[in-house]
Amino acid sequence: MSGTNREKIKPGLQVQIVLKKDQRTEKLTKGVVKDILTKSPTHPHGIKVRLESGEVGRVKEIL
């Protein structure tokens, strides 16, 4: 499932994100959502979240 809709993303969900440093390679990082950082209901590149590990990136896939 795509990560462009804010309403589908909740704290505790396992997701795959692209970190800022990995945007060129599209390397995915798996983790559990801690905070949702994007305020708008949708974002074309994915909703920005903070994982429980502290990493910040845009959601590409909801697992």
C-alpha positions as CSV (number, residue, x, y, z in Angstrom):
1,M,0.0,0.0,0.0
2,S,1.3,3.5,-0.9
3,G,2.3,6.0,1.7
4,T,0.9,9.1,0.1
5,N,-2.4,9.4,2.3
6,R,-1.9,10.6,5.8
7,E,-5.1,8.9,7.1
8,K,-3.7,5.5,6.3
9,I,-0.6,6.0,8.5
10,K,-0.8,5.6,12.2
11,P,1.8,5.3,15.0
12,G,2.8,1.7,15.5
13,L,2.4,0.7,11.8
14,Q,5.4,-1.1,10.2
15,V,6.4,0.8,7.0
16,Q,9.2,1.2,4.5
17,I,10.6,4.7,4.2
18,V,13.2,6.5,2.0
19,L,15.6,8.5,4.1
20,K,16.8,11.9,2.8
21,K,20.3,10.6,2.1
22,D,18.8,7.7,0.1
23,Q,16.5,9.6,-2.1
24,R,18.7,9.3,-5.2
25,T,19.0,5.5,-4.8
26,E,15.5,4.9,-3.5
27,K,17.0,2.5,-0.8
28,L,14.2,1.6,1.6
29,T,14.5,1.4,5.4
30,K,12.0,-0.7,7.4
31,G,10.7,0.5,10.7
32,V,7.8,1.3,13.0
33,V,6.1,4.7,12.9
34,K,6.6,6.8,16.0
35,D,5.4,10.3,14.8
36,I,3.7,11.6,11.7
37,L,5.5,14.8,10.6
38,T,3.5,15.8,7.5
39,K,0.5,18.0,8.3
40,S,-1.3,17.9,4.9
41,P,-3.7,15.0,4.2
42,T,-1.6,13.9,1.1
43,H,1.8,14.3,-0.3
44,P,2.9,13.1,-3.7
45,H,6.3,11.8,-2.5
46,G,5.0,10.1,0.6
47,I,4.0,11.2,4.1
48,K,7.1,12.2,6.2
49,V,7.4,10.2,9.5
50,R,9.8,9.6,12.3
51,L,10.5,5.9,13.1
52,E,11.0,4.5,16.6
53,S,14.7,4.3,15.7
54,G,14.7,8.1,15.3
55,E,15.2,8.0,11.5
56,V,13.1,10.4,9.4
57,G,11.9,9.8,5.9
58,R,9.0,9.5,3.5
59,V,6.7,6.5,3.5
60,K,6.9,4.5,0.3
61,E,5.1,1.4,1.5
62,I,2.9,0.3,4.4
63,L,3.6,-3.3,5.4
